[in-house]
Amino acid sequence: MLTASATIERLRNIAADIATNVLAADSEKVDLEGHWPERGLRALADAGLMGLHVPEHLGGQGQGLLALSVVTEELGRQCSSTAMCFGMHSVATKVLATKASSDHEDRFLRPIAQGQHITSLALSEPGTGSHFFLPRTQFATEDGSVLLDGQKSFVTSGGHADSYVVSAVPPGSEMDPGTFTCFVVEKNTPGMEWLPDWEGFGMRGNSSRGLHLDKVRVPQGNLLGSEGDQIWYVFEVVAPYFIIAMSSVYIGIAQSALEQTITSLKGRSHVHTGETLSTVPVLFPSGGGDVDRNPENAAARVTRCAIGG
Ligand SMILES: Cc1cc2nc3c(=O)[nH]c(=O)nc-3n(C[C@H](O)[C@H](O)[C@H](O)COP(=O)(O)OP(=O)(O)OC[C@H]3O[C@@H](n4cnc5c(N)ncnc54)[C@H](O)[C@@H]3O)c2cc1C
C-alpha cells in the first residue's frame, strides 16, 4: 500500500512521462492548427488519469485537489491546451462524483474511470463572466424532464466532450445565487449549438467555445444533487477545483517558459564580449537566483492551497 505522498509522486511521474513522450510531440500542431488534443487525452485515459476524481470503488483514483494540481501542472509544462482540457474534465468529474446517484455512477463515473468518457464544464456565461455562480441560463420542468435555455461561454472541449455540466436557475431567480443548479447534458442533445472557437494565445487547441442552448431537453435524473442546494457546490467543489485546475495549468506554462528563457540566456553569447546574456544583470538579476525561485514560489502557493482544501 503506497502512502499518500508516494501515490502523488506516482501520479506525477505518470503525468510527466505522458507530457514528455506524447504531449510535447503534438503541442505545436495542436496550437498552430487549433487541433483538439485527442491523442494526449487518449494517453491520459489509458493511464487511468482521467478518472483522477472518480472514487476507487468505481474504478477511479479517488484523488483530490493536490493530485489535480500536481498532474495538471506537469501537463501544462508541455501542452497548455491538453492541460486545460484535462483540468476542466477533472472539475466536471468532481462535480458529477460529489452527489452522484447510482444512475450517474453507471452512465458517467464508471466510463470516465475506464477512459471511455470525457466531460467538461459549462458554467461561465457571456453576461455574468467570472461571477459564474449567477448564471442566466434558465431551466423549466416539463413532463418529467427539464428544458434548458441560455448561452454559455468558454466551454472547454466544446463539441468534443461526451457530456457537459451545465448550470441554470429557475425563471426569475437570476440574481439569487442560492438557486444555482447543475444538470449533466450529453453531447448531441437536440438544441445544443456550438459557437466558434476562442482563439486563445498559446491555447488554440482546447476548443473553448460558446454554447447556445435552445430548449435542450434532459431527463429530470440529470439533475446533480438537489435543486437549489448548489451554492454549496460552488464553495465546496466548483470554486476550489476550478481555481486549482486553472492555476496549475498556468503554473506549468510559466515554469516551462522560464526554463526556456534561462536556457536561452545561458546559451546565447556575443562574439565581441565572449559572455553569455545571463551575465547581464538587467536580463538575469542576481545571477538568476531570484528568477529561478519565482515559479517554485508560485507553485508552492498553489500546492499549499490544494493541501489546505
Ligand atoms: C482557456 C479558458 C478555458 C475556460 N474553460 C471554461 C470551462 O470549461 N467552463 C467554464 O464554465 N468556464 C471556463 N472558462 C471561463 C473562465 O473561468 C471565466 O469565467 C471567464 O474567463 C470569465 O471571463 P470574463 O472575461 O467574462 O471575466 P470578467 O467577469 O469580465 O472579469 C474580468 C476580470 O475581472 C475580475 N473581476 C470581475 N469581477 C470582480 C470583482 N467583483 N472583484 C475583483 N475582480 C473581479 C475577474 O477575476 C477577471 O480577472 C475558461 C476560460 C479560459 C480563459
The ligand as a Tripos MOL2 file, in Angstrom:
@<TRIPOS>MOLECULE
LIG
   53    58     1     0     0
SMALL
NO_CHARGES

@<TRIPOS>ATOM
      1 C1         -8.8490   28.8850  -21.5780 C.3       1 LIG1
      2 C2        -10.0980   29.0450  -20.7950 C.ar      1 LIG1
      3 C3        -10.8940   27.9430  -20.5570 C.ar      1 LIG1
      4 C4        -12.0640   28.0680  -19.8270 C.ar      1 LIG1
      5 N1        -12.8420   26.9580  -19.6530 N.ar      1 LIG1
      6 C5        -14.0110   27.0660  -19.0050 C.ar      1 LIG1
      7 C6        -14.8880   25.9460  -18.8960 C.ar      1 LIG1
      8 O1        -14.5910   24.8330  -19.3490 O.2       1 LIG1
      9 N2        -16.0780   26.1160  -18.2960 N.ar      1 LIG1
     10 C7        -16.4540   27.3150  -17.7860 C.ar      1 LIG1
     11 O2        -17.5380   27.3820  -17.2310 O.2       1 LIG1
     12 N3        -15.6550   28.4020  -17.8690 N.ar      1 LIG1
     13 C8        -14.4470   28.3050  -18.4690 C.ar      1 LIG1
     14 N4        -13.6420   29.4080  -18.5850 N.ar      1 LIG1
     15 C9        -14.1640   30.7080  -18.1600 C.3       1 LIG1
     16 C10       -13.4490   31.3900  -17.0240 C.3       1 LIG1
     17 O3        -13.2220   30.6560  -15.9700 O.3       1 LIG1
     18 C11       -14.1300   32.6880  -16.6130 C.3       1 LIG1
     19 O4        -15.4300   32.5150  -16.2680 O.3       1 LIG1
     20 C12       -14.0230   33.6210  -17.7230 C.3       1 LIG1
     21 O5        -12.6650   33.6640  -18.1030 O.3       1 LIG1
     22 C13       -14.5050   34.9780  -17.2930 C.3       1 LIG1
     23 O6        -14.1220   35.8310  -18.3280 O.3       1 LIG1
     24 P1        -14.6730   37.3150  -18.4660 P.3       1 LIG1
     25 O7        -13.7780   37.9300  -19.4480 O.co2     1 LIG1
     26 O8        -16.1300   37.3320  -18.7350 O.co2     1 LIG1
     27 O9        -14.4040   37.8480  -16.9930 O.3       1 LIG1
     28 P2        -14.9810   39.1540  -16.2900 P.3       1 LIG1
     29 O10       -16.1180   38.7950  -15.4170 O.co2     1 LIG1
     30 O11       -15.1940   40.2380  -17.3100 O.co2     1 LIG1
     31 O12       -13.7620   39.5300  -15.3470 O.3       1 LIG1
     32 C14       -12.5520   40.1360  -15.8650 C.3       1 LIG1
     33 C15       -11.5510   40.1830  -14.7290 C.3       1 LIG1
     34 O13       -12.0840   40.9920  -13.6750 O.3       1 LIG1
     35 C16       -12.0460   40.2660  -12.4320 C.3       1 LIG1
     36 N5        -13.2370   40.5710  -11.6450 N.ar      1 LIG1
     37 C17       -14.5270   40.5410  -12.0470 C.ar      1 LIG1
     38 N6        -15.3450   40.9160  -11.0440 N.ar      1 LIG1
     39 C18       -14.5650   41.1810   -9.9870 C.ar      1 LIG1
     40 C19       -14.8190   41.5880   -8.6410 C.ar      1 LIG1
     41 N7        -16.0480   41.8150   -8.1820 N.pl3     1 LIG1
     42 N8        -13.7620   41.7490   -7.8210 N.ar      1 LIG1
     43 C20       -12.4960   41.5280   -8.2620 C.ar      1 LIG1
     44 N9        -12.1920   41.1350   -9.5180 N.ar      1 LIG1
     45 C21       -13.2110   40.9560  -10.3610 C.ar      1 LIG1
     46 C22       -12.0420   38.8050  -12.8460 C.3       1 LIG1
     47 O14       -11.4530   37.9590  -11.8660 O.3       1 LIG1
     48 C23       -11.2280   38.8370  -14.1180 C.3       1 LIG1
     49 O15        -9.8540   38.7920  -13.8340 O.3       1 LIG1
     50 C24       -12.4440   29.3190  -19.2970 C.ar      1 LIG1
     51 C25       -11.6270   30.4360  -19.5280 C.ar      1 LIG1
     52 C26       -10.4760   30.3140  -20.2580 C.ar      1 LIG1
     53 C27        -9.6240   31.5300  -20.4760 C.3       1 LIG1
@<TRIPOS>BOND
     1     1     2 1
     2     2     3 ar
     3     2    52 ar
     4     3     4 ar
     5     4     5 ar
     6     4    50 ar
     7     5     6 ar
     8     6     7 ar
     9     6    13 1
    10     7     8 2
    11     7     9 ar
    12     9    10 ar
    13    10    11 2
    14    10    12 ar
    15    12    13 ar
    16    13    14 ar
    17    14    15 1
    18    14    50 ar
    19    15    16 1
    20    16    17 1
    21    16    18 1
    22    18    19 1
    23    18    20 1
    24    20    21 1
    25    20    22 1
    26    22    23 1
    27    23    24 1
    28    24    25 2
    29    24    26 1
    30    24    27 1
    31    27    28 1
    32    28    29 2
    33    28    30 1
    34    28    31 1
    35    31    32 1
    36    32    33 1
    37    33    34 1
    38    33    48 1
    39    34    35 1
    40    35    36 1
    41    35    46 1
    42    36    37 ar
    43    36    45 ar
    44    37    38 ar
    45    38    39 ar
    46    39    40 ar
    47    39    45 ar
    48    40    41 1
    49    40    42 ar
    50    42    43 ar
    51    43    44 ar
    52    44    45 ar
    53    46    47 1
    54    46    48 1
    55    48    49 1
    56    50    51 ar
    57    51    52 ar
    58    52    53 1
@<TRIPOS>SUBSTRUCTURE
     1 LIG1         1 GROUP 0 **** ****
